[in-house]
Amino acid sequence: MKCPEQIIEFMHEYLDEEIDTESEIILKKHLQDCKECEQLFYELKKTEALVQGFSKIRTPDDFTENVLSRLPKEKRKIGFQRWMRNHPILTAASLFFIMMVGSLFSTWNQDHEFSVSKRNNLIVQNNTVIVPKGKVVNGDIVVRNGKLKIEGEVKGDVTVINGQKYLASAGHVTGEIKEVNEVFDWLWYYMKKTVKDIFNVLKPDRSKENKPQQ
Amino acid sequence: MEASVRNLVKQVKKGDQNAFGEIVEIYKDSLYQVCYRILGNRQEAEDAAQEAFIRAYVNINSFNIELKFSTWIFRIATNLCIDRIRRKKPDFYLDAEVSGTQGLTMYSQIASEDPLTEARVESMELQDTIQKEILKLPEKYRIAIVLKYIEDLSLNEISEILDLPLGTVKTRIHRGRDLLRKQLQHV
């Protein structure tokens, strides 16, 4: 029996899962009647199953390593960018630190104006601040870029930034005395002050409560 | 997965080799498998698959990000396989011999893991036979058959990989399937 060419075509379409219903019916019907074609169809399906039945062979363990080791050298910039991507917190922290230090230095450099905290009984003469004899100054004194002469009494802390202080024998300071002349001293002072400020902002009620007792 | 591969490709285009390592991890098994079934030799398959990845890396800027990366890498790999087949055509029978030896190495590897059962030996022998028959197919049929049955790719994808019209791919698969059927008739 000579089978139509079409039938073999249908078999392949069937195996490629591209056959339409009509052709499939024709194919199935023909296979029931024709032993030869049935055998052929069986062999094709067997072939397919055999090839699909290959077990996977294992890729060599060092495959990826070997590929990467044979690639042309990577640019340094990329390595740095990847490091930043992989360590976002460190990147943010170092960026913050750099900006912080930068702004502190620029503040230090700009800050050459003479200034002094306003307190009663303080006398200012040509960049020199005097606490007169026999007078009492209540509160802290901060002097920037100027001299401080203490002949009287200061009830509080004294800080001299980028300047000098003279404490006369009769002078008296109840709190701490600090002289800040180097950038790093100043930095330290600035950081402590910032932390103190933050602390005060965070606990405003408590500082108010404490005030009447002082 | 295509979206994440696309992101990796973008990083590779900027020169990031770690991103490329991730791409290699994703495709190495498929690529190695396909190369092995086309070439029938582990060492050759490894060389071809590695070469394909290296070429992909070097030419990453010519890769159109809108296309599927898998199509592109398979195209590079199959072209390299064709080159290798053509280069060593005179050694064809010698090559078949080599693939038999490869089968032996596979035995010994399995033997070290667990006792070799009779069924397993048979299946190893069978697979060896099938591999040899695939290697006898002319390269154009062999590659189409391997992509279809080893990688389970659609006819459309195969036509894109081989850069051939769909009709041609169908013909090759039909021809290849029929040749293989004749060769495997008595298995």
Interface residues (C-beta under 8 A of the other chain):
Chain A: H12 L15 D16 E18 L40 E43 L44 K46 T47 E48 L50 V51 Q52 G53 F54 S55 K56 I57 T59 P60 F63 T64 N66 V67 L68 R70 L71 P72 E74 K75 K77 I78 Q81 R82
Chain B: K14 G15 D16 Q17 N18 F20 G21 V24 E25 K28 D29 Y32 Q33 Y36 R37 R42 E46 A49 Q50 F53 I54 Y57 V58 M106 S123 L126 Q127 I130 Q131 I134 I145 Y149 I150 L155 K170 I173 H174 R177 D178 L180 R181 L184 Q185 V187
